[in-house]
Amino acid sequence: MADKTNASFAGMSSKGDAVLGRVQLAPEVLEVIIGIATNEVDGVATTKGNFATGVAEKFGKVFHGKGVKTDWVEDQLLVDVFCVVQYGYSIPTVALEIQKQIRHAIFNMTSLDTKEVNVHITGIDFDTTAELE
């Protein structure tokens, strides 16, 4: 799911008289931040990964960046998130909260502004195990 067209992003330069160097973020870092922020929203059941991440998770490996695609267009960050919503939650409310959480997390952790945060709802989770108990 992750788009790896940019090897890294050159962040802000140091301020003041001292030049300390450059800060670079790997795309995987942004994907992890976005994935964790998405899963913290109430009503999100899971994020949608591909077949390989699904198989790896069966063996206990956790992918925080699954279901996240980042892209840089004209030095602006575009984010696409693919997720499943729990039954009973308002989809527009959950999607708006996902957008807010992602923008907030990226700005607080990297000082980057996002141009777009697109939320793709790929399904609804009808947690049937709770009904059986």
A tleap script that builds the chain and sets N, CA, C and O, in Angstrom:
source leaprc.protein.ff14SB
mol = sequence {
  NMET ALA ASP LYS THR ASN ALA SER PHE ALA
  GLY MET SER SER LYS GLY ASP ALA VAL LEU
  GLY ARG VAL GLN LEU ALA PRO GLU VAL LEU
  GLU VAL ILE ILE GLY ILE ALA THR ASN GLU
  VAL ASP GLY VAL ALA THR THR LYS GLY ASN
  PHE ALA THR GLY VAL ALA GLU LYS PHE GLY
  LYS VAL PHE HIE GLY LYS GLY VAL LYS THR
  ASP TRP VAL GLU ASP GLN LEU LEU VAL ASP
  VAL PHE CYS VAL VAL GLN TYR GLY TYR SER
  ILE PRO THR VAL ALA LEU GLU ILE GLN LYS
  GLN ILE ARG HIE ALA ILE PHE ASN MET THR
  SER LEU ASP THR LYS GLU VAL ASN VAL HIE
  ILE THR GLY ILE ASP PHE ASP THR THR ALA
  GLU LEU CGLU
}
set mol.1.N position { 0.811 -1.193 0.000 }
set mol.1.CA position { 0.000 0.000 0.000 }
set mol.1.C position { 0.852 1.253 0.000 }
set mol.1.O position { 0.429 2.296 -0.499 }
set mol.2.N position { 2.023 1.160 0.543 }
set mol.2.CA position { 2.852 2.343 0.701 }
set mol.2.C position { 3.539 2.680 -0.608 }
set mol.2.O position { 4.101 1.810 -1.273 }
set mol.3.N position { 3.487 3.939 -0.964 }
set mol.3.CA position { 4.123 4.418 -2.174 }
set mol.3.C position { 5.520 4.888 -1.820 }
set mol.3.O position { 5.681 5.793 -1.003 }
set mol.4.N position { 6.523 4.290 -2.419 }
set mol.4.CA position { 7.912 4.569 -2.064 }
set mol.4.C position { 8.636 5.363 -3.142 }
set mol.4.O position { 9.815 5.117 -3.398 }
set mol.5.N position { 7.951 6.315 -3.781 }
set mol.5.CA position { 8.597 7.055 -4.856 }
set mol.5.C position { 9.677 7.987 -4.335 }
set mol.5.O position { 10.692 8.170 -5.006 }
set mol.6.N position { 9.497 8.582 -3.165 }
set mol.6.CA position { 10.509 9.467 -2.591 }
set mol.6.C position { 11.314 8.695 -1.560 }
set mol.6.O position { 10.750 8.105 -0.640 }
set mol.7.N position { 12.617 8.699 -1.711 }
set mol.7.CA position { 13.459 7.987 -0.750 }
set mol.7.C position { 13.414 8.645 0.611 }
set mol.7.O position { 13.429 7.956 1.631 }
set mol.8.N position { 13.359 9.960 0.647 }
set mol.8.CA position { 13.270 10.666 1.919 }
set mol.8.C position { 12.767 12.079 1.666 }
set mol.8.O position { 12.707 12.543 0.527 }
set mol.9.N position { 12.414 12.737 2.731 }
set mol.9.CA position { 11.980 14.119 2.652 }
set mol.9.C position { 12.951 14.971 3.443 }
set mol.9.O position { 13.191 14.701 4.620 }
set mol.10.N position { 13.513 15.995 2.822 }
set mol.10.CA position { 14.414 16.901 3.530 }
set mol.10.C position { 13.576 17.878 4.328 }
set mol.10.O position { 12.817 18.662 3.759 }
set mol.11.N position { 13.707 17.836 5.627 }
set mol.11.CA position { 12.904 18.675 6.505 }
set mol.11.C position { 13.439 20.082 6.620 }
set mol.11.O position { 14.218 20.536 5.781 }
set mol.12.N position { 13.022 20.759 7.650 }
set mol.12.CA position { 13.396 22.143 7.860 }
set mol.12.C position { 14.878 22.275 8.188 }
set mol.12.O position { 15.483 21.377 8.774 }
set mol.13.N position { 15.441 23.392 7.804 }
set mol.13.CA position { 16.827 23.691 8.159 }
set mol.13.C position { 16.872 24.217 9.575 }
set mol.13.O position { 15.869 24.698 10.102 }
set mol.14.N position { 18.035 24.124 10.189 }
set mol.14.CA position { 18.176 24.635 11.546 }
set mol.14.C position { 18.110 26.156 11.539 }
set mol.14.O position { 18.500 26.806 10.569 }
set mol.15.N position { 17.609 26.708 12.639 }
set mol.15.CA position { 17.437 28.155 12.739 }
set mol.15.C position { 18.588 28.763 13.512 }
set mol.15.O position { 19.261 28.076 14.281 }
set mol.16.N position { 18.814 30.043 13.310 }
set mol.16.CA position { 19.860 30.746 14.042 }
set mol.16.C position { 21.184 30.723 13.295 }
set mol.16.O position { 21.240 30.400 12.108 }
set mol.17.N position { 22.252 31.071 14.012 }
set mol.17.CA position { 23.570 31.149 13.402 }
set mol.17.C position { 24.202 29.776 13.197 }
set mol.17.O position { 24.997 29.596 12.274 }
set mol.18.N position { 23.865 28.818 14.031 }
set mol.18.CA position { 24.492 27.510 13.950 }
set mol.18.C position { 23.800 26.658 12.886 }
set mol.18.O position { 22.582 26.482 12.913 }
set mol.19.N position { 24.584 26.137 11.959 }
set mol.19.CA position { 24.053 25.225 10.962 }
set mol.19.C position { 24.397 23.816 11.426 }
set mol.19.O position { 25.564 23.424 11.441 }
set mol.20.N position { 23.385 23.070 11.800 }
set mol.20.CA position { 23.602 21.753 12.371 }
set mol.20.C position { 23.462 20.637 11.345 }
set mol.20.O position { 23.938 19.527 11.582 }
set mol.21.N position { 22.827 20.901 10.222 }
set mol.21.CA position { 22.634 19.870 9.207 }
set mol.21.C position { 21.181 19.768 8.800 }
set mol.21.O position { 20.369 20.643 9.102 }
set mol.22.N position { 20.863 18.676 8.105 }
set mol.22.CA position { 19.505 18.465 7.601 }
set mol.22.C position { 18.820 17.350 8.380 }
set mol.22.O position { 19.469 16.459 8.929 }
set mol.23.N position { 17.509 17.421 8.413 }
set mol.23.CA position { 16.701 16.375 9.016 }
set mol.23.C position { 15.928 15.703 7.888 }
set mol.23.O position { 15.235 16.372 7.121 }
set mol.24.N position { 16.045 14.382 7.787 }
set mol.24.CA position { 15.340 13.649 6.749 }
set mol.24.C position { 14.422 12.624 7.377 }
set mol.24.O position { 14.786 11.949 8.339 }
set mol.25.N position { 13.224 12.515 6.820 }
set mol.25.CA position { 12.245 11.537 7.285 }
set mol.25.C position { 12.036 10.500 6.195 }
set mol.25.O position { 11.807 10.853 5.038 }
set mol.26.N position { 12.111 9.238 6.549 }
set mol.26.CA position { 11.778 8.181 5.611 }
set mol.26.C position { 10.258 8.124 5.473 }
set mol.26.O position { 9.547 8.412 6.435 }
set mol.27.N position { 9.748 7.761 4.306 }
set mol.27.CA position { 8.290 7.663 4.134 }
set mol.27.C position { 7.649 6.699 5.131 }
set mol.27.O position { 6.499 6.889 5.525 }
set mol.28.N position { 8.383 5.671 5.539 }
set mol.28.CA position { 7.854 4.704 6.492 }
set mol.28.C position { 7.545 5.347 7.842 }
set mol.28.O position { 6.618 4.926 8.534 }
set mol.29.N position { 8.312 6.357 8.213 }
set mol.29.CA position { 8.074 7.056 9.481 }
set mol.29.C position { 6.716 7.750 9.442 }
set mol.29.O position { 5.942 7.659 10.395 }
set mol.30.N position { 6.429 8.438 8.351 }
set mol.30.CA position { 5.129 9.100 8.208 }
set mol.30.C position { 4.001 8.077 8.208 }
set mol.30.O position { 2.948 8.314 8.799 }
set mol.31.N position { 4.214 6.945 7.551 }
set mol.31.CA position { 3.176 5.925 7.491 }
set mol.31.C position { 2.858 5.358 8.870 }
set mol.31.O position { 1.697 5.091 9.178 }
set mol.32.N position { 3.865 5.176 9.687 }
set mol.32.CA position { 3.643 4.674 11.049 }
set mol.32.C position { 2.891 5.703 11.873 }
set mol.32.O position { 1.957 5.349 12.593 }
set mol.33.N position { 3.276 6.968 11.784 }
set mol.33.CA position { 2.575 8.034 12.507 }
set mol.33.C position { 1.107 8.067 12.094 }
set mol.33.O position { 0.222 8.154 12.945 }
set mol.34.N position { 0.851 7.997 10.798 }
set mol.34.CA position { -0.517 8.051 10.277 }
set mol.34.C position { -1.309 6.821 10.712 }
set mol.34.O position { -2.470 6.934 11.104 }
set mol.35.N position { -0.681 5.646 10.641 }
set mol.35.CA position { -1.369 4.418 11.031 }
set mol.35.C position { -1.766 4.409 12.487 }
set mol.35.O position { -2.881 4.012 12.827 }
set mol.36.N position { -0.866 4.843 13.352 }
set mol.36.CA position { -1.176 4.882 14.786 }
set mol.36.C position { -2.266 5.909 15.067 }
set mol.36.O position { -3.175 5.641 15.853 }
set mol.37.N position { -2.192 7.075 14.442 }
set mol.37.CA position { -3.215 8.109 14.643 }
set mol.37.C position { -4.583 7.623 14.175 }
set mol.37.O position { -5.596 7.923 14.805 }
set mol.38.N position { -4.618 6.882 13.084 }
set mol.38.CA position { -5.888 6.366 12.567 }
set mol.38.C position { -6.494 5.348 13.525 }
set mol.38.O position { -7.692 5.396 13.804 }
set mol.39.N position { -5.683 4.434 14.027 }
set mol.39.CA position { -6.197 3.383 14.903 }
set mol.39.C position { -6.609 3.890 16.274 }
set mol.39.O position { -7.289 3.170 17.006 }
set mol.40.N position { -6.221 5.102 16.648 }
set mol.40.CA position { -6.632 5.680 17.925 }
set mol.40.C position { -8.032 6.287 17.887 }
set mol.40.O position { -8.584 6.624 18.934 }
set mol.41.N position { -8.609 6.431 16.706 }
set mol.41.CA position { -9.938 7.042 16.573 }
set mol.41.C position { -11.005 6.020 16.936 }
set mol.41.O position { -10.965 4.878 16.477 }
set mol.42.N position { -11.968 6.441 17.773 }
set mol.42.CA position { -13.091 5.570 18.118 }
set mol.42.C position { -13.914 5.286 16.877 }
set mol.42.O position { -14.249 6.197 16.121 }
set mol.43.N position { -14.236 4.022 16.671 }
set mol.43.CA position { -15.047 3.627 15.525 }
set mol.43.C position { -14.238 2.982 14.416 }
set mol.43.O position { -14.815 2.388 13.505 }
set mol.44.N position { -12.907 3.083 14.469 }
set mol.44.CA position { -12.069 2.439 13.469 }
set mol.44.C position { -11.806 1.006 13.933 }
set mol.44.O position { -11.232 0.782 14.999 }
set mol.45.N position { -12.232 0.047 13.119 }
set mol.45.CA position { -12.014 -1.360 13.455 }
set mol.45.C position { -10.595 -1.772 13.096 }
set mol.45.O position { -9.898 -2.379 13.909 }
set mol.46.N position { -10.169 -1.448 11.895 }
set mol.46.CA position { -8.837 -1.811 11.424 }
set mol.46.C position { -8.511 -0.998 10.173 }
set mol.46.O position { -9.388 -0.388 9.561 }
set mol.47.N position { -7.248 -1.007 9.814 }
set mol.47.CA position { -6.856 -0.420 8.543 }
set mol.47.C position { -6.668 -1.547 7.544 }
set mol.47.O position { -6.351 -2.674 7.923 }
set mol.48.N position { -6.861 -1.246 6.285 }
set mol.48.CA position { -6.865 -2.263 5.237 }
set mol.48.C position { -5.476 -2.406 4.641 }
set mol.48.O position { -4.960 -1.470 4.030 }
set mol.49.N position { -4.874 -3.560 4.814 }
set mol.49.CA position { -3.567 -3.836 4.243 }
set mol.49.C position { -3.691 -4.690 3.005 }
set mol.49.O position { -4.788 -4.909 2.491 }
set mol.50.N position { -2.555 -5.173 2.528 }
set mol.50.CA position { -2.572 -6.079 1.383 }
set mol.50.C position { -2.425 -7.520 1.871 }
set mol.50.O position { -2.373 -7.764 3.077 }
set mol.51.N position { -2.358 -8.463 0.951 }
set mol.51.CA position { -2.289 -9.875 1.304 }
set mol.51.C position { -1.045 -10.189 2.133 }
set mol.51.O position { -1.117 -10.944 3.103 }
set mol.52.N position { 0.085 -9.615 1.755 }
set mol.52.CA position { 1.345 -9.905 2.452 }
set mol.52.C position { 1.305 -9.441 3.909 }
set mol.52.O position { 1.765 -10.160 4.796 }
set mol.53.N position { 0.766 -8.260 4.166 }
set mol.53.CA position { 0.688 -7.788 5.547 }
set mol.53.C position { -0.293 -8.622 6.353 }
set mol.53.O position { -0.098 -8.836 7.549 }
set mol.54.N position { -1.363 -9.099 5.691 }
set mol.54.CA position { -2.333 -9.945 6.377 }
set mol.54.C position { -1.724 -11.271 6.818 }
set mol.54.O position { -1.976 -11.739 7.929 }
set mol.55.N position { -0.924 -11.871 5.945 }
set mol.55.CA position { -0.264 -13.132 6.280 }
set mol.55.C position { 0.764 -12.917 7.390 }
set mol.55.O position { 0.837 -13.708 8.330 }
set mol.56.N position { 1.552 -11.856 7.284 }
set mol.56.CA position { 2.572 -11.575 8.299 }
set mol.56.C position { 1.946 -11.310 9.662 }
set mol.56.O position { 2.509 -11.700 10.685 }
set mol.57.N position { 0.782 -10.649 9.692 }
set mol.57.CA position { 0.117 -10.383 10.966 }
set mol.57.C position { -0.415 -11.663 11.607 }
set mol.57.O position { -0.531 -11.737 12.830 }
set mol.58.N position { -0.734 -12.658 10.806 }
set mol.58.CA position { -1.164 -13.950 11.357 }
set mol.58.C position { -0.035 -14.595 12.163 }
set mol.58.O position { -0.293 -15.367 13.087 }
set mol.59.N position { 1.212 -14.279 11.813 }
set mol.59.CA position { 2.367 -14.816 12.519 }
set mol.59.C position { 2.873 -13.884 13.615 }
set mol.59.O position { 3.944 -14.115 14.176 }
set mol.60.N position { 2.118 -12.841 13.923 }
set mol.60.CA position { 2.442 -11.994 15.063 }
set mol.60.C position { 3.149 -10.692 14.745 }
set mol.60.O position { 3.393 -9.911 15.664 }
set mol.61.N position { 3.494 -10.415 13.492 }
set mol.61.CA position { 4.166 -9.160 13.156 }
set mol.61.C position { 3.117 -8.048 13.037 }
set mol.61.O position { 2.059 -8.253 12.441 }
set mol.62.N position { 3.406 -6.888 13.595 }
set mol.62.CA position { 2.483 -5.761 13.570 }
set mol.62.C position { 2.980 -4.733 12.558 }
set mol.62.O position { 4.143 -4.330 12.587 }
set mol.63.N position { 2.082 -4.311 11.660 }
set mol.63.CA position { 2.390 -3.278 10.677 }
set mol.63.C position { 1.564 -2.045 11.015 }
set mol.63.O position { 0.359 -2.015 10.764 }
set mol.64.N position { 2.205 -1.029 11.585 }
set mol.64.CA position { 1.469 0.186 11.942 }
set mol.64.C position { 1.147 1.037 10.721 }
set mol.64.O position { 0.222 1.848 10.761 }
set mol.65.N position { 1.888 0.864 9.647 }
set mol.65.CA position { 1.679 1.688 8.460 }
set mol.65.C position { 0.809 1.049 7.405 }
set mol.65.O position { 0.735 1.551 6.284 }
set mol.66.N position { 0.144 -0.054 7.737 }
set mol.66.CA position { -0.671 -0.707 6.706 }
set mol.66.C position { -1.922 0.118 6.426 }
set mol.66.O position { -2.475 0.755 7.324 }
set mol.67.N position { -2.357 0.099 5.180 }
set mol.67.CA position { -3.531 0.851 4.784 }
set mol.67.C position { -3.260 2.328 4.596 }
set mol.67.O position { -4.199 3.119 4.503 }
set mol.68.N position { -1.990 2.717 4.537 }
set mol.68.CA position { -1.613 4.132 4.412 }
set mol.68.C position { -0.794 4.321 3.147 }
set mol.68.O position { 0.119 3.548 2.858 }
set mol.69.N position { -1.129 5.344 2.409 }
set mol.69.CA position { -0.355 5.704 1.217 }
set mol.69.C position { -0.015 7.185 1.327 }
set mol.69.O position { -0.896 8.017 1.541 }
set mol.70.N position { 1.258 7.507 1.182 }
set mol.70.CA position { 1.689 8.905 1.196 }
set mol.70.C position { 2.281 9.250 -0.156 }
set mol.70.O position { 2.858 8.399 -0.832 }
set mol.71.N position { 2.133 10.502 -0.543 }
set mol.71.CA position { 2.664 10.954 -1.817 }
set mol.71.C position { 3.039 12.428 -1.685 }
set mol.71.O position { 2.378 13.188 -0.977 }
set mol.72.N position { 4.101 12.816 -2.373 }
set mol.72.CA position { 4.535 14.210 -2.389 }
set mol.72.C position { 4.245 14.793 -3.758 }
set mol.72.O position { 4.746 14.297 -4.767 }
set mol.73.N position { 3.435 15.849 -3.799 }
set mol.73.CA position { 3.127 16.545 -5.042 }
set mol.73.C position { 3.480 18.009 -4.849 }
set mol.73.O position { 2.893 18.692 -4.010 }
set mol.74.N position { 4.433 18.483 -5.623 }
set mol.74.CA position { 4.876 19.878 -5.532 }
set mol.74.C position { 5.228 20.247 -4.091 }
set mol.74.O position { 4.791 21.284 -3.591 }
set mol.75.N position { 6.011 19.408 -3.428 }
set mol.75.CA position { 6.467 19.612 -2.057 }
set mol.75.C position { 5.336 19.717 -1.039 }
set mol.75.O position { 5.483 20.369 -0.006 }
set mol.76.N position { 4.212 19.076 -1.334 }
set mol.76.CA position { 3.104 19.032 -0.388 }
set mol.76.C position { 2.708 17.576 -0.157 }
set mol.76.O position { 2.712 16.768 -1.086 }
set mol.77.N position { 2.372 17.254 1.070 }
set mol.77.CA position { 2.068 15.886 1.462 }
set mol.77.C position { 0.602 15.553 1.218 }
set mol.77.O position { -0.299 16.261 1.669 }
set mol.78.N position { 0.384 14.454 0.491 }
set mol.78.CA position { -0.953 13.917 0.285 }
set mol.78.C position { -1.024 12.571 0.993 }
set mol.78.O position { -0.116 11.749 0.867 }
set mol.79.N position { -2.099 12.347 1.734 }
set mol.79.CA position { -2.254 11.122 2.512 }
set mol.79.C position { -3.554 10.439 2.108 }
set mol.79.O position { -4.599 11.079 1.998 }
set mol.80.N position { -3.472 9.117 1.888 }
set mol.80.CA position { -4.652 8.292 1.664 }
set mol.80.C position { -4.653 7.197 2.726 }
set mol.80.O position { -3.645 6.521 2.931 }
set mol.81.N position { -5.797 7.026 3.402 }
set mol.81.CA position { -5.938 6.025 4.441 }
set mol.81.C position { -7.120 5.126 4.073 }
set mol.81.O position { -8.203 5.612 3.747 }
set mol.82.N position { -6.898 3.817 4.129 }
set mol.82.CA position { -7.923 2.834 3.819 }
set mol.82.C position { -8.258 2.087 5.107 }
set mol.82.O position { -7.393 1.429 5.685 }
set mol.83.N position { -9.517 2.185 5.563 }
set mol.83.CA position { -9.858 1.583 6.848 }
set mol.83.C position { -11.273 1.013 6.856 }
set mol.83.O position { -12.083 1.273 5.966 }
set mol.84.N position { -11.538 0.221 7.905 }
set mol.84.CA position { -12.838 -0.407 8.133 }
set mol.84.C position { -13.419 0.213 9.400 }
set mol.84.O position { -12.724 0.363 10.405 }
set mol.85.N position { -14.707 0.574 9.339 }
set mol.85.CA position { -15.389 1.225 10.460 }
set mol.85.C position { -16.237 0.203 11.200 }
set mol.85.O position { -16.817 -0.691 10.583 }
set mol.86.N position { -16.309 0.331 12.510 }
set mol.86.CA position { -17.148 -0.554 13.327 }
set mol.86.C position { -18.615 -0.208 13.111 }
set mol.86.O position { -18.979 0.955 12.936 }
set mol.87.N position { -19.440 -1.237 13.126 }
set mol.87.CA position { -20.881 -1.055 12.966 }
set mol.87.C position { -21.430 -0.194 14.106 }
set mol.87.O position { -21.058 -0.371 15.266 }
set mol.88.N position { -22.317 0.737 13.761 }
set mol.88.CA position { -22.954 1.583 14.762 }
set mol.88.C position { -22.364 2.979 14.857 }
set mol.88.O position { -22.954 3.851 15.494 }
set mol.89.N position { -21.219 3.209 14.241 }
set mol.89.CA position { -20.593 4.528 14.264 }
set mol.89.C position { -20.957 5.301 13.004 }
set mol.89.O position { -21.130 4.711 11.938 }
set mol.90.N position { -21.070 6.600 13.125 }
set mol.90.CA position { -21.357 7.465 11.989 }
set mol.90.C position { -20.111 7.574 11.104 }
set mol.90.O position { -19.063 8.039 11.554 }
set mol.91.N position { -20.229 7.150 9.865 }
set mol.91.CA position { -19.073 7.150 8.962 }
set mol.91.C position { -18.533 8.557 8.732 }
set mol.91.O position { -17.318 8.742 8.808 }
set mol.92.N position { -19.375 9.567 8.453 }
set mol.92.CA position { -18.812 10.912 8.262 }
set mol.92.C position { -18.095 11.446 9.505 }
set mol.92.O position { -17.079 12.132 9.390 }
set mol.93.N position { -18.619 11.136 10.686 }
set mol.93.CA position { -17.996 11.590 11.923 }
set mol.93.C position { -16.651 10.920 12.139 }
set mol.93.O position { -15.678 11.576 12.511 }
set mol.94.N position { -16.591 9.608 11.905 }
set mol.94.CA position { -15.338 8.871 12.067 }
set mol.94.C position { -14.301 9.362 11.055 }
set mol.94.O position { -13.140 9.570 11.405 }
set mol.95.N position { -14.721 9.545 9.801 }
set mol.95.CA position { -13.796 10.001 8.760 }
set mol.95.C position { -13.241 11.394 9.078 }
set mol.95.O position { -12.050 11.638 8.889 }
set mol.96.N position { -14.081 12.296 9.551 }
set mol.96.CA position { -13.623 13.635 9.917 }
set mol.96.C position { -12.643 13.583 11.080 }
set mol.96.O position { -11.648 14.306 11.090 }
set mol.97.N position { -12.923 12.723 12.065 }
set mol.97.CA position { -12.020 12.592 13.210 }
set mol.97.C position { -10.673 11.992 12.788 }
set mol.97.O position { -9.630 12.375 13.318 }
set mol.98.N position { -10.695 11.057 11.839 }
set mol.98.CA position { -9.448 10.494 11.308 }
set mol.98.C position { -8.618 11.596 10.664 }
set mol.98.O position { -7.413 11.686 10.899 }
set mol.99.N position { -9.257 12.435 9.854 }
set mol.99.CA position { -8.543 13.539 9.199 }
set mol.99.C position { -7.923 14.476 10.233 }
set mol.99.O position { -6.766 14.874 10.099 }
set mol.100.N position { -8.689 14.824 11.256 }
set mol.100.CA position { -8.173 15.715 12.299 }
set mol.100.C position { -6.995 15.093 13.038 }
set mol.100.O position { -5.978 15.752 13.256 }
set mol.101.N position { -7.129 13.820 13.426 }
set mol.101.CA position { -6.069 13.141 14.177 }
set mol.101.C position { -4.779 13.053 13.357 }
set mol.101.O position { -3.688 13.277 13.882 }
set mol.102.N position { -4.909 12.727 12.070 }
set mol.102.CA position { -3.725 12.594 11.217 }
set mol.102.C position { -3.031 13.938 11.066 }
set mol.102.O position { -1.815 14.026 11.235 }
set mol.103.N position { -3.783 14.984 10.750 }
set mol.103.CA position { -3.177 16.315 10.602 }
set mol.103.C position { -2.481 16.743 11.893 }
set mol.103.O position { -1.371 17.275 11.862 }
set mol.104.N position { -3.127 16.513 13.002 }
set mol.104.CA position { -2.584 16.901 14.302 }
set mol.104.C position { -1.302 16.121 14.608 }
set mol.104.O position { -0.302 16.705 15.026 }
set mol.105.N position { -1.334 14.812 14.400 }
set mol.105.CA position { -0.169 13.975 14.710 }
set mol.105.C position { 1.022 14.321 13.823 }
set mol.105.O position { 2.147 14.429 14.311 }
set mol.106.N position { 0.786 14.495 12.529 }
set mol.106.CA position { 1.892 14.815 11.613 }
set mol.106.C position { 2.484 16.172 11.949 }
set mol.106.O position { 3.704 16.331 11.968 }
set mol.107.N position { 1.629 17.150 12.213 }
set mol.107.CA position { 2.152 18.489 12.512 }
set mol.107.C position { 2.933 18.491 13.824 }
set mol.107.O position { 4.006 19.088 13.897 }
set mol.108.N position { 2.410 17.828 14.866 }
set mol.108.CA position { 3.090 17.835 16.166 }
set mol.108.C position { 4.400 17.070 16.150 }
set mol.108.O position { 5.337 17.439 16.859 }
set mol.109.N position { 4.484 16.013 15.357 }
set mol.109.CA position { 5.686 15.184 15.376 }
set mol.109.C position { 6.719 15.591 14.328 }
set mol.109.O position { 7.906 15.309 14.495 }
set mol.110.N position { 6.285 16.252 13.244 }
set mol.110.CA position { 7.226 16.566 12.162 }
set mol.110.C position { 7.208 18.025 11.726 }
set mol.110.O position { 8.071 18.431 10.948 }
set mol.111.N position { 6.269 18.819 12.191 }
set mol.111.CA position { 6.073 20.215 11.780 }
set mol.111.C position { 5.737 20.343 10.299 }
set mol.111.O position { 5.992 21.383 9.691 }
set mol.112.N position { 5.171 19.299 9.720 }
set mol.112.CA position { 4.742 19.332 8.327 }
set mol.112.C position { 3.243 19.569 8.258 }
set mol.112.O position { 2.479 19.033 9.061 }
set mol.113.N position { 2.831 20.378 7.288 }
set mol.113.CA position { 1.411 20.556 7.017 }
set mol.113.C position { 1.018 19.604 5.897 }
set mol.113.O position { 1.783 19.394 4.956 }
set mol.114.N position { -0.167 19.032 6.000 }
set mol.114.CA position { -0.647 18.137 4.956 }
set mol.114.C position { -1.581 18.897 4.031 }
set mol.114.O position { -2.410 19.689 4.479 }
set mol.115.N position { -1.439 18.650 2.741 }
set mol.115.CA position { -2.332 19.284 1.766 }
set mol.115.C position { -3.690 18.591 1.778 }
set mol.115.O position { -4.732 19.244 1.832 }
set mol.116.N position { -3.664 17.251 1.728 }
set mol.116.CA position { -4.903 16.483 1.708 }
set mol.116.C position { -4.773 15.257 2.601 }
set mol.116.O position { -3.712 14.637 2.679 }
set mol.117.N position { -5.860 14.921 3.269 }
set mol.117.CA position { -5.976 13.650 3.981 }
set mol.117.C position { -7.264 13.008 3.481 }
set mol.117.O position { -8.361 13.410 3.869 }
set mol.118.N position { -7.122 12.006 2.614 }
set mol.118.CA position { -8.270 11.324 2.022 }
set mol.118.C position { -8.521 10.028 2.778 }
set mol.118.O position { -7.624 9.197 2.917 }
set mol.119.N position { -9.753 9.859 3.268 }
set mol.119.CA position { -10.129 8.667 4.023 }
set mol.119.C position { -11.022 7.813 3.132 }
set mol.119.O position { -12.049 8.275 2.633 }
set mol.120.N position { -10.613 6.556 2.942 }
set mol.120.CA position { -11.371 5.600 2.135 }
set mol.120.C position { -11.917 4.533 3.070 }
set mol.120.O position { -11.152 3.758 3.645 }
set mol.121.N position { -13.241 4.488 3.225 }
set mol.121.CA position { -13.876 3.465 4.054 }
set mol.121.C position { -14.093 2.251 3.160 }
set mol.121.O position { -14.867 2.304 2.204 }
set mol.122.N position { -13.406 1.160 3.477 }
set mol.122.CA position { -13.465 -0.033 2.625 }
set mol.122.C position { -14.421 -1.093 3.147 }
set mol.122.O position { -14.637 -2.106 2.481 }
set mol.123.N position { -14.997 -0.881 4.325 }
set mol.123.CA position { -15.938 -1.859 4.849 }
set mol.123.C position { -16.451 -1.492 6.219 }
set mol.123.O position { -16.029 -0.506 6.822 }
set mol.124.N position { -17.381 -2.317 6.703 }
set mol.124.CA position { -17.958 -2.147 8.040 }
set mol.124.C position { -17.752 -3.452 8.788 }
set mol.124.O position { -18.022 -4.527 8.251 }
set mol.125.N position { -17.277 -3.366 10.018 }
set mol.125.CA position { -17.039 -4.540 10.850 }
set mol.125.C position { -18.257 -4.787 11.725 }
set mol.125.O position { -18.595 -3.962 12.574 }
set mol.126.N position { -18.920 -5.928 11.518 }
set mol.126.CA position { -20.098 -6.310 12.289 }
set mol.126.C position { -19.706 -7.271 13.387 }
set mol.126.O position { -20.210 -8.394 13.387 }
set mol.127.N position { -18.884 -6.931 14.279 }
set mol.127.CA position { -18.325 -7.779 15.340 }
set mol.127.C position { -19.371 -8.778 15.856 }
set mol.127.O position { -20.083 -8.486 16.816 }
set mol.128.N position { -19.464 -9.955 15.222 }
set mol.128.CA position { -20.488 -10.948 15.582 }
set mol.128.C position { -20.138 -11.716 16.833 }
set mol.128.O position { -21.021 -12.348 17.412 }
set mol.129.N position { -18.883 -11.695 17.285 }
set mol.129.CA position { -18.513 -12.434 18.491 }
set mol.129.C position { -19.152 -11.832 19.730 }
set mol.129.O position { -19.448 -12.563 20.675 }
set mol.130.N position { -19.372 -10.532 19.759 }
set mol.130.CA position { -20.005 -9.889 20.917 }
set mol.130.C position { -21.471 -10.308 21.045 }
set mol.130.O position { -22.000 -10.373 22.155 }
set mol.131.N position { -22.130 -10.594 19.920 }
set mol.131.CA position { -23.540 -10.970 19.956 }
set mol.131.C position { -23.709 -12.402 20.473 }
set mol.131.O position { -24.752 -12.728 21.040 }
set mol.132.N position { -22.704 -13.255 20.285 }
set mol.132.CA position { -22.802 -14.653 20.690 }
set mol.132.C position { -22.635 -14.837 22.192 }
set mol.132.O position { -23.072 -15.856 22.727 }
set mol.133.N position { -22.029 -13.902 22.880 }
set mol.133.CA position { -21.775 -14.050 24.312 }
set mol.133.C position { -22.973 -13.699 25.152 }
set mol.133.O position { -22.910 -13.775 26.379 }
savepdb mol mol.pdb
quit
